[in-house]
């Protein structure tokens, strides 16, 4: 307790959470040989450290120097993962959850705004692989949340950007990166429901990106091309959920074609939409009938 008070008083605010979490790890380790009171002190310090991290490193950050905030948040995340290695059961799950959250906060602080969504999706893919290698199921849950957060961040923030990276529009770089990482997480995941979640989220990311990037007259064609690619990828990788995603997107194209394009587009655009989508549907039907398992 005195060590926590001293560190809280002497250290910069950015490093208080990391210090308390480090003390928590030390107390929990001492509890293995010196008695349960050290272990309970470690849990109390861990709870205080997590509260400090939430307030000082994630919410109230106006006081902080950027470099110190990044370092303090990263150290706090490392302390949480170190604690998770020495714990079991619910305490281990809580500690690893806090570490994943603080690592996501660190990426938010450290990276340019347009790179955050892809970084969260990448962290999710890493945690999917970690869940498979270690058998720690909370990592799989963290990965699902990070994948969803990457999709939401890309849609709410990145798809409205107008800048470029070289010759590539920022929204395309961000959305394409997020979608690619979501599909990577799908192939890494071992749970069938998780694979379906990542596949649908990746397909939705590309569809929403097309809605921002492609003009209204060509949107149906773009969605049809994406649906054909999903079907082709599903057959090549023997992934049923990708094939179903492609079929759902074809249904969306048909709905848009008859509810919007037929009434709103000019004659030439209607002809192009009907012709291209019709060819894609015929090709998809032929391939599906020949290769369907």
C-alpha contacts under 8 A as a table, 3 or more apart, distances in Angstrom:
res1	aa1	res2	aa2	distance
1	X	4	X	5.11
1	X	5	X	6.32
2	X	5	X	5.05
2	X	6	X	6.12
3	X	6	X	5.14
3	X	7	X	6.12
4	X	7	X	5.27
4	X	8	X	5.97
4	X	19	X	7.92
4	X	20	X	6.16
4	X	23	X	7.58
4	X	45	X	7.72
5	X	8	X	5.11
5	X	9	X	6.18
6	X	9	X	5.17
6	X	10	X	5.97
7	X	10	X	5.17
7	X	11	X	5.50
7	X	16	X	6.69
7	X	19	X	6.85
7	X	20	X	7.70
8	X	11	X	5.94
8	X	13	X	7.61
8	X	16	X	5.60
11	X	15	X	6.38
11	X	16	X	6.25
12	X	15	X	5.64
12	X	16	X	6.65
13	X	16	X	5.31
13	X	17	X	7.96
13	X	56	X	6.85
13	X	64	X	7.78
14	X	17	X	7.22
14	X	56	X	6.48
14	X	57	X	6.43
14	X	64	X	6.70
14	X	68	X	6.20
14	X	69	X	5.27
14	X	72	X	5.20
14	X	73	X	7.39
15	X	18	X	5.27
15	X	19	X	6.16
15	X	68	X	7.74
15	X	69	X	7.78
15	X	71	X	7.90
15	X	72	X	4.66
15	X	73	X	7.64
15	X	75	X	7.96
15	X	76	X	7.92
16	X	19	X	5.14
16	X	20	X	6.19
16	X	49	X	7.51
16	X	52	X	7.12
16	X	53	X	7.95
16	X	72	X	7.86
17	X	20	X	5.22
17	X	21	X	6.07
17	X	48	X	7.85
17	X	49	X	4.55
17	X	50	X	6.69
17	X	51	X	7.91
17	X	52	X	5.17
17	X	53	X	5.01
17	X	56	X	7.77
17	X	72	X	7.53
17	X	73	X	7.99
17	X	76	X	6.09
18	X	21	X	5.17
18	X	22	X	6.03
18	X	49	X	6.97
18	X	53	X	7.68
18	X	72	X	6.11
18	X	73	X	7.14
18	X	75	X	5.47
18	X	76	X	3.94
18	X	77	X	7.71
18	X	79	X	6.67
19	X	22	X	5.03
19	X	23	X	6.18
19	X	49	X	7.77
19	X	76	X	7.59
20	X	23	X	5.01
20	X	24	X	6.12
20	X	45	X	5.94
20	X	46	X	6.73
20	X	48	X	7.22
20	X	49	X	5.02
21	X	24	X	4.84
21	X	25	X	6.35
21	X	45	X	6.56
21	X	46	X	5.23
21	X	49	X	5.15
21	X	50	X	7.45
21	X	76	X	6.50
21	X	79	X	5.74
21	X	80	X	6.77
22	X	25	X	5.16
22	X	26	X	6.39
22	X	76	X	7.77
22	X	79	X	5.50
23	X	26	X	5.03
23	X	27	X	6.09
23	X	42	X	7.14
23	X	45	X	7.03
24	X	27	X	5.10
24	X	28	X	6.09
24	X	41	X	7.34
24	X	42	X	4.10
24	X	43	X	6.49
24	X	44	X	7.67
24	X	45	X	5.10
24	X	46	X	5.16
24	X	83	X	7.83
25	X	28	X	5.19
25	X	29	X	6.19
25	X	42	X	6.53
25	X	46	X	7.85
25	X	79	X	7.11
25	X	82	X	7.13
25	X	83	X	5.26
26	X	29	X	5.11
26	X	30	X	6.20
26	X	42	X	7.39
27	X	30	X	5.00
27	X	31	X	6.10
27	X	38	X	5.25
27	X	39	X	5.86
27	X	41	X	6.56
27	X	42	X	4.68
28	X	31	X	4.97
28	X	32	X	6.90
28	X	38	X	6.23
28	X	39	X	4.43
28	X	40	X	7.58
28	X	41	X	7.66
28	X	42	X	4.97
28	X	43	X	7.33
28	X	83	X	7.99
28	X	86	X	7.98
29	X	32	X	5.54
29	X	33	X	7.69
29	X	39	X	7.42
29	X	86	X	7.44
30	X	33	X	5.68
30	X	34	X	5.62
30	X	35	X	7.56
30	X	38	X	6.19
30	X	39	X	7.12
31	X	34	X	5.16
31	X	35	X	4.99
31	X	36	X	5.32
31	X	37	X	6.85
31	X	38	X	4.61
31	X	39	X	4.41
32	X	35	X	6.61
32	X	36	X	7.52
32	X	39	X	7.45
34	X	38	X	7.01
35	X	38	X	6.06
35	X	39	X	7.23
36	X	39	X	4.97
36	X	40	X	6.26
37	X	40	X	5.17
37	X	41	X	6.11
38	X	41	X	4.98
38	X	42	X	6.10
39	X	42	X	4.95
39	X	43	X	6.38
40	X	43	X	5.03
40	X	44	X	6.28
41	X	44	X	5.06
41	X	45	X	6.12
42	X	45	X	5.06
42	X	46	X	5.99
43	X	46	X	4.96
43	X	47	X	6.22
44	X	47	X	5.18
44	X	48	X	6.26
45	X	48	X	5.01
45	X	49	X	5.96
46	X	49	X	4.95
46	X	50	X	6.11
47	X	50	X	5.16
47	X	51	X	6.23
48	X	51	X	5.11
48	X	52	X	6.11
49	X	52	X	4.99
49	X	53	X	6.03
50	X	53	X	4.97
50	X	54	X	6.15
50	X	98	X	7.21
51	X	54	X	5.14
51	X	55	X	6.28
52	X	55	X	5.20
52	X	56	X	5.59
52	X	57	X	7.45
53	X	56	X	5.32
53	X	57	X	4.91
53	X	58	X	6.55
53	X	73	X	7.35
53	X	76	X	7.34
53	X	102	X	7.79
54	X	57	X	5.82
54	X	58	X	5.06
54	X	59	X	6.30
55	X	58	X	5.92
55	X	59	X	5.13
55	X	60	X	5.65
56	X	59	X	6.26
56	X	60	X	5.29
56	X	61	X	6.11
57	X	60	X	6.81
57	X	61	X	6.08
57	X	69	X	6.59
57	X	72	X	7.57
57	X	73	X	6.06
57	X	105	X	7.90
58	X	61	X	6.62
58	X	105	X	6.40
60	X	63	X	7.40
61	X	64	X	5.58
61	X	69	X	7.79
64	X	68	X	6.93
64	X	69	X	5.96
65	X	68	X	5.42
65	X	69	X	6.09
66	X	69	X	5.14
66	X	70	X	6.24
66	X	109	X	7.70
67	X	70	X	5.23
67	X	71	X	6.23
68	X	71	X	5.11
68	X	72	X	5.93
69	X	72	X	5.16
69	X	73	X	6.06
69	X	109	X	7.77
70	X	73	X	5.29
70	X	74	X	6.15
70	X	106	X	5.84
70	X	109	X	6.26
70	X	110	X	6.20
71	X	74	X	5.19
71	X	75	X	6.12
72	X	75	X	5.19
72	X	76	X	6.15
73	X	76	X	5.08
73	X	77	X	6.26
73	X	102	X	6.31
73	X	103	X	7.37
73	X	105	X	7.36
73	X	106	X	5.68
74	X	77	X	5.11
74	X	78	X	6.21
74	X	102	X	7.15
74	X	103	X	6.39
74	X	106	X	5.97
75	X	78	X	5.01
75	X	79	X	6.18
76	X	79	X	5.10
76	X	80	X	6.36
76	X	99	X	7.46
76	X	102	X	7.07
77	X	80	X	5.13
77	X	81	X	6.41
77	X	98	X	7.19
77	X	99	X	4.35
77	X	100	X	7.05
77	X	101	X	7.85
77	X	102	X	5.16
77	X	103	X	5.65
78	X	81	X	5.22
78	X	82	X	6.11
78	X	99	X	6.76
79	X	82	X	4.98
79	X	83	X	6.17
79	X	99	X	7.63
80	X	83	X	5.12
80	X	84	X	6.25
80	X	95	X	5.30
80	X	96	X	6.18
80	X	98	X	6.38
80	X	99	X	4.82
81	X	84	X	4.92
81	X	85	X	6.47
81	X	95	X	6.61
81	X	96	X	5.51
81	X	99	X	5.55
82	X	85	X	5.34
82	X	86	X	7.00
83	X	86	X	5.35
83	X	87	X	6.36
83	X	92	X	7.44
83	X	95	X	6.49
84	X	87	X	5.17
84	X	88	X	7.42
84	X	91	X	7.54
84	X	92	X	4.62
84	X	93	X	7.23
84	X	95	X	5.30
84	X	96	X	5.55
85	X	92	X	7.39
86	X	92	X	7.75
87	X	91	X	6.19
87	X	92	X	4.87
88	X	91	X	6.01
88	X	92	X	4.80
88	X	93	X	7.68
89	X	92	X	5.47
89	X	93	X	6.48
90	X	93	X	5.02
90	X	94	X	6.09
91	X	94	X	5.13
91	X	95	X	6.12
92	X	95	X	5.14
92	X	96	X	6.13
93	X	96	X	5.29
93	X	97	X	6.01
93	X	138	X	5.98
94	X	97	X	5.08
94	X	98	X	6.22
95	X	98	X	5.15
95	X	99	X	6.25
96	X	99	X	4.90
96	X	100	X	6.15
96	X	138	X	7.58
96	X	139	X	7.64
97	X	100	X	5.18
97	X	101	X	6.18
97	X	138	X	7.19
97	X	139	X	7.75
97	X	142	X	6.89
98	X	101	X	5.08
98	X	102	X	6.12
99	X	102	X	5.18
99	X	103	X	6.04
100	X	103	X	5.07
100	X	104	X	6.23
100	X	142	X	6.94
101	X	104	X	5.15
101	X	105	X	6.28
102	X	105	X	4.85
102	X	106	X	6.07
103	X	106	X	4.94
103	X	107	X	6.34
104	X	107	X	5.15
104	X	108	X	6.29
104	X	120	X	6.44
104	X	123	X	7.85
105	X	108	X	4.96
105	X	109	X	6.29
106	X	109	X	5.10
106	X	110	X	5.93
107	X	110	X	5.06
107	X	111	X	5.75
107	X	116	X	6.55
107	X	119	X	6.93
107	X	120	X	7.56
108	X	111	X	5.94
108	X	112	X	7.94
108	X	113	X	7.49
108	X	116	X	5.80
111	X	115	X	6.18
111	X	116	X	6.19
112	X	115	X	5.49
112	X	116	X	6.71
113	X	116	X	5.55
113	X	158	X	7.95
114	X	117	X	7.02
114	X	157	X	7.86
114	X	158	X	5.79
114	X	170	X	7.09
114	X	174	X	6.53
115	X	118	X	5.60
115	X	119	X	6.15
115	X	174	X	6.67
116	X	119	X	5.00
116	X	120	X	6.15
116	X	150	X	7.60
116	X	153	X	7.81
117	X	120	X	5.24
117	X	121	X	6.30
117	X	149	X	7.32
117	X	150	X	4.23
117	X	151	X	6.90
117	X	153	X	5.50
117	X	154	X	5.54
117	X	158	X	7.97
117	X	174	X	7.07
117	X	178	X	6.65
118	X	121	X	5.02
118	X	122	X	6.03
118	X	150	X	6.28
118	X	154	X	7.99
118	X	174	X	6.20
118	X	175	X	7.81
118	X	177	X	5.73
118	X	178	X	4.76
118	X	181	X	7.50
119	X	122	X	4.94
119	X	123	X	6.11
119	X	150	X	7.76
120	X	123	X	5.06
120	X	124	X	6.17
120	X	146	X	5.60
120	X	147	X	6.79
120	X	149	X	7.10
120	X	150	X	5.41
121	X	124	X	4.96
121	X	125	X	6.32
121	X	146	X	5.97
121	X	147	X	4.93
121	X	149	X	7.77
121	X	150	X	5.26
121	X	151	X	7.91
121	X	178	X	5.90
121	X	181	X	5.92
121	X	182	X	6.51
122	X	125	X	5.07
122	X	126	X	6.30
122	X	178	X	7.82
122	X	181	X	5.91
123	X	126	X	5.04
123	X	127	X	6.21
123	X	143	X	7.34
123	X	146	X	7.25
124	X	127	X	5.08
124	X	128	X	6.23
124	X	142	X	6.96
124	X	143	X	3.96
124	X	144	X	6.83
124	X	145	X	7.80
124	X	146	X	5.23
124	X	147	X	5.75
124	X	185	X	7.34
125	X	128	X	5.04
125	X	129	X	6.48
125	X	143	X	6.53
125	X	147	X	7.98
125	X	181	X	6.62
125	X	182	X	7.20
125	X	184	X	6.78
125	X	185	X	4.66
125	X	188	X	7.49
126	X	129	X	5.21
126	X	130	X	6.17
126	X	143	X	7.92
127	X	130	X	4.72
127	X	131	X	5.95
127	X	139	X	5.43
127	X	140	X	6.43
127	X	142	X	7.21
127	X	143	X	5.54
128	X	131	X	5.14
128	X	132	X	6.39
128	X	139	X	6.56
128	X	140	X	5.33
128	X	143	X	5.84
128	X	185	X	6.43
128	X	188	X	6.41
128	X	189	X	5.95
129	X	132	X	5.13
129	X	133	X	6.22
129	X	188	X	6.09
129	X	189	X	7.27
130	X	133	X	5.10
130	X	134	X	5.84
130	X	135	X	7.79
130	X	136	X	7.70
130	X	139	X	6.85
131	X	134	X	5.40
131	X	135	X	5.22
131	X	136	X	5.12
131	X	137	X	5.82
131	X	138	X	7.53
131	X	139	X	5.15
131	X	140	X	5.54
132	X	135	X	5.54
132	X	136	X	7.64
132	X	189	X	7.39
132	X	190	X	7.23
136	X	139	X	5.93
136	X	140	X	7.65
137	X	140	X	5.34
137	X	141	X	6.85
138	X	141	X	5.01
138	X	142	X	6.17
139	X	142	X	5.01
139	X	143	X	6.12
140	X	143	X	5.03
140	X	144	X	6.39
141	X	144	X	5.17
141	X	145	X	6.42
142	X	145	X	5.17
142	X	146	X	6.13
143	X	146	X	5.07
143	X	147	X	6.04
144	X	147	X	5.16
144	X	148	X	6.27
144	X	194	X	7.45
144	X	198	X	7.91
145	X	148	X	5.17
145	X	149	X	6.05
146	X	149	X	4.85
146	X	150	X	6.03
147	X	150	X	5.12
147	X	151	X	6.34
147	X	182	X	6.64
147	X	198	X	7.52
148	X	151	X	5.13
148	X	152	X	6.18
148	X	201	X	7.59
149	X	152	X	5.12
149	X	153	X	5.93
150	X	153	X	5.13
150	X	154	X	6.05
150	X	178	X	6.71
151	X	154	X	5.21
151	X	155	X	6.21
151	X	178	X	6.91
151	X	201	X	7.28
151	X	205	X	6.49
152	X	155	X	5.16
152	X	156	X	5.88
153	X	156	X	5.20
153	X	157	X	5.59
153	X	158	X	6.91
154	X	157	X	5.46
154	X	158	X	4.64
154	X	159	X	5.98
154	X	171	X	7.93
154	X	174	X	6.77
154	X	175	X	6.27
154	X	178	X	7.68
155	X	158	X	6.15
155	X	159	X	5.41
155	X	160	X	7.81
155	X	205	X	7.77
155	X	208	X	7.46
155	X	209	X	7.87
156	X	159	X	6.87
156	X	160	X	7.47
157	X	160	X	5.94
157	X	161	X	7.22
158	X	161	X	5.40
158	X	170	X	7.22
158	X	171	X	5.44
158	X	174	X	6.62
158	X	175	X	7.61
159	X	170	X	7.86
159	X	171	X	4.69
159	X	172	X	7.81
159	X	174	X	7.89
159	X	175	X	7.29
159	X	209	X	6.68
159	X	212	X	6.69
160	X	171	X	7.04
160	X	212	X	7.80
161	X	170	X	6.37
161	X	171	X	6.02
162	X	169	X	6.92
162	X	170	X	6.68
162	X	171	X	7.38
163	X	169	X	5.98
163	X	170	X	5.50
164	X	167	X	6.12
164	X	168	X	5.32
164	X	169	X	4.11
164	X	170	X	4.80
165	X	168	X	5.17
165	X	169	X	6.16
165	X	170	X	6.02
165	X	173	X	7.67
168	X	172	X	6.74
168	X	173	X	6.49
169	X	172	X	5.31
169	X	173	X	6.33
170	X	173	X	5.10
170	X	174	X	6.05
171	X	174	X	5.16
171	X	175	X	5.77
171	X	209	X	7.39
171	X	213	X	7.99
172	X	175	X	5.19
172	X	176	X	5.56
172	X	209	X	7.12
172	X	213	X	7.74
173	X	176	X	5.34
173	X	177	X	5.93
174	X	177	X	5.17
174	X	178	X	6.13
175	X	178	X	5.14
175	X	179	X	6.07
175	X	205	X	6.47
175	X	206	X	6.80
175	X	209	X	6.28
176	X	179	X	5.16
176	X	180	X	6.05
176	X	206	X	7.00
177	X	180	X	5.17
177	X	181	X	6.18
178	X	181	X	5.22
178	X	182	X	6.13
178	X	202	X	7.50
178	X	205	X	7.54
179	X	182	X	5.07
179	X	183	X	6.24
179	X	201	X	7.69
179	X	202	X	4.50
179	X	203	X	7.17
179	X	205	X	5.87
179	X	206	X	6.47
180	X	183	X	5.21
180	X	184	X	6.17
180	X	202	X	7.19
181	X	184	X	4.83
181	X	185	X	6.13
182	X	185	X	5.03
182	X	186	X	6.26
182	X	198	X	5.44
182	X	199	X	6.97
182	X	201	X	7.07
182	X	202	X	5.35
183	X	186	X	4.89
183	X	187	X	6.56
183	X	198	X	6.23
183	X	199	X	5.86
183	X	202	X	5.94
184	X	187	X	5.34
184	X	188	X	6.34
185	X	188	X	4.96
185	X	189	X	5.97
185	X	195	X	7.68
185	X	198	X	6.63
186	X	189	X	5.32
186	X	194	X	7.13
186	X	195	X	4.54
186	X	196	X	7.37
186	X	197	X	7.86
186	X	198	X	5.14
186	X	199	X	6.04
187	X	190	X	7.93
187	X	195	X	7.03
189	X	192	X	7.80
189	X	194	X	6.51
189	X	195	X	5.87
190	X	194	X	7.56
190	X	195	X	7.25
191	X	194	X	5.27
191	X	195	X	6.27
192	X	195	X	5.12
192	X	196	X	6.33
193	X	196	X	5.10
193	X	197	X	6.17
194	X	197	X	4.96
194	X	198	X	6.27
195	X	198	X	5.30
195	X	199	X	6.13
195	X	241	X	7.84
196	X	199	X	5.14
196	X	200	X	6.07
196	X	241	X	5.81
197	X	200	X	5.37
197	X	201	X	6.06
198	X	201	X	5.06
198	X	202	X	5.97
199	X	202	X	5.16
199	X	203	X	6.19
199	X	241	X	6.77
199	X	242	X	6.32
199	X	245	X	7.53
200	X	203	X	5.12
200	X	204	X	6.03
200	X	241	X	7.89
200	X	242	X	7.83
200	X	245	X	6.37
201	X	204	X	5.00
201	X	205	X	6.08
202	X	205	X	5.08
202	X	206	X	6.48
203	X	206	X	5.30
203	X	207	X	6.20
203	X	230	X	7.94
203	X	245	X	6.97
204	X	207	X	4.97
204	X	208	X	6.03
205	X	208	X	5.31
205	X	209	X	6.06
206	X	209	X	5.00
206	X	210	X	6.11
206	X	226	X	7.81
207	X	210	X	5.13
207	X	211	X	6.39
207	X	223	X	6.42
207	X	226	X	7.66
208	X	211	X	4.97
208	X	212	X	6.62
209	X	212	X	5.23
209	X	213	X	6.07
210	X	213	X	5.01
210	X	214	X	5.36
210	X	219	X	6.84
210	X	222	X	6.80
210	X	223	X	7.30
211	X	214	X	5.90
211	X	215	X	7.64
211	X	216	X	7.69
211	X	219	X	6.51
212	X	215	X	7.86
214	X	218	X	6.38
214	X	219	X	5.76
214	X	222	X	7.44
215	X	218	X	5.58
215	X	219	X	6.10
216	X	219	X	5.17
216	X	220	X	7.92
217	X	220	X	7.40
217	X	261	X	7.81
217	X	265	X	6.67
217	X	269	X	6.06
218	X	221	X	5.27
218	X	222	X	6.23
218	X	269	X	7.65
218	X	273	X	7.23
219	X	222	X	4.99
219	X	223	X	6.13
220	X	223	X	5.14
220	X	224	X	6.06
220	X	253	X	5.62
220	X	256	X	7.14
220	X	257	X	6.97
220	X	273	X	6.47
220	X	277	X	7.70
221	X	224	X	4.98
221	X	225	X	6.16
221	X	273	X	5.87
221	X	276	X	6.54
221	X	277	X	6.31
222	X	225	X	5.10
222	X	226	X	6.27
223	X	226	X	5.03
223	X	227	X	6.13
223	X	249	X	6.86
223	X	250	X	7.58
223	X	253	X	6.55
224	X	227	X	5.00
224	X	228	X	6.23
224	X	249	X	7.19
224	X	250	X	6.07
224	X	253	X	6.42
224	X	277	X	6.04
224	X	280	X	6.96
225	X	228	X	5.11
225	X	229	X	6.27
225	X	280	X	7.50
226	X	229	X	5.05
226	X	230	X	6.16
226	X	246	X	7.42
226	X	249	X	7.95
227	X	230	X	5.08
227	X	231	X	6.24
227	X	245	X	7.33
227	X	246	X	4.11
227	X	247	X	6.71
227	X	249	X	5.50
227	X	250	X	5.94
228	X	231	X	5.12
228	X	232	X	6.15
228	X	246	X	6.37
228	X	280	X	6.79
228	X	284	X	6.71
229	X	232	X	4.99
229	X	233	X	5.96
229	X	246	X	7.56
230	X	233	X	5.04
230	X	234	X	5.94
230	X	242	X	5.58
230	X	243	X	6.10
230	X	245	X	6.81
230	X	246	X	4.97
231	X	234	X	4.99
231	X	235	X	6.28
231	X	242	X	6.30
231	X	243	X	4.49
231	X	244	X	7.68
231	X	245	X	7.72
231	X	246	X	5.17
231	X	247	X	7.43
231	X	284	X	7.49
232	X	235	X	5.28
232	X	236	X	6.10
232	X	243	X	7.64
233	X	236	X	5.03
233	X	237	X	5.90
233	X	238	X	7.96
233	X	239	X	7.71
233	X	242	X	6.90
233	X	243	X	7.64
234	X	237	X	5.33
234	X	238	X	5.44
234	X	239	X	4.58
234	X	240	X	6.06
234	X	241	X	7.22
234	X	242	X	4.68
234	X	243	X	4.84
235	X	238	X	4.92
235	X	239	X	6.54
235	X	240	X	7.75
235	X	243	X	7.04
235	X	291	X	7.39
235	X	292	X	7.86
236	X	239	X	7.84
239	X	242	X	5.57
239	X	243	X	6.78
240	X	243	X	5.17
240	X	244	X	6.27
241	X	244	X	5.01
241	X	245	X	6.07
242	X	245	X	4.97
242	X	246	X	6.26
243	X	246	X	5.10
243	X	247	X	6.32
244	X	247	X	5.02
244	X	248	X	6.13
245	X	248	X	5.12
245	X	249	X	6.20
246	X	249	X	5.11
246	X	250	X	6.24
247	X	250	X	5.00
247	X	251	X	6.34
248	X	251	X	5.05
248	X	252	X	6.32
249	X	252	X	4.90
249	X	253	X	6.19
250	X	253	X	4.95
250	X	254	X	6.29
250	X	281	X	7.77
251	X	254	X	5.10
251	X	255	X	6.19
252	X	255	X	5.06
252	X	256	X	6.16
253	X	256	X	5.14
253	X	257	X	5.94
253	X	277	X	7.99
254	X	257	X	4.93
254	X	258	X	6.36
255	X	258	X	5.58
255	X	259	X	5.89
256	X	259	X	5.17
256	X	260	X	5.29
256	X	261	X	6.40
257	X	260	X	5.81
257	X	261	X	4.82
257	X	262	X	6.13
257	X	273	X	7.55
257	X	274	X	7.58
258	X	261	X	6.15
258	X	262	X	5.38
258	X	263	X	7.83
259	X	262	X	6.66
259	X	263	X	7.24
260	X	263	X	5.59
260	X	264	X	5.80
260	X	265	X	7.79
261	X	264	X	5.21
261	X	265	X	5.16
261	X	270	X	6.37
262	X	265	X	6.38
262	X	270	X	6.41
265	X	269	X	5.99
265	X	270	X	5.95
266	X	269	X	5.49
266	X	270	X	6.21
267	X	270	X	5.14
267	X	271	X	6.24
268	X	271	X	5.16
268	X	272	X	6.29
269	X	272	X	5.11
269	X	273	X	6.08
270	X	273	X	5.14
270	X	274	X	6.08
271	X	274	X	5.28
271	X	275	X	5.91
272	X	275	X	5.16
272	X	276	X	5.92
273	X	276	X	5.48
273	X	277	X	5.91
274	X	277	X	5.36
274	X	278	X	5.77
275	X	278	X	5.13
275	X	279	X	6.20
276	X	279	X	5.20
276	X	280	X	6.20
277	X	280	X	5.04
277	X	281	X	6.07
278	X	281	X	5.12
278	X	282	X	6.16
279	X	282	X	5.16
279	X	283	X	6.10
280	X	283	X	5.12
280	X	284	X	5.97
281	X	284	X	5.00
281	X	285	X	5.95
282	X	285	X	5.08
282	X	286	X	6.20
283	X	286	X	5.19
283	X	287	X	6.18
284	X	287	X	5.16
284	X	288	X	5.84
285	X	288	X	5.08
285	X	289	X	6.07
286	X	289	X	5.27
286	X	290	X	6.25
287	X	290	X	5.15
287	X	291	X	5.90
287	X	292	X	7.83
288	X	291	X	5.38
288	X	292	X	5.20
289	X	292	X	5.75
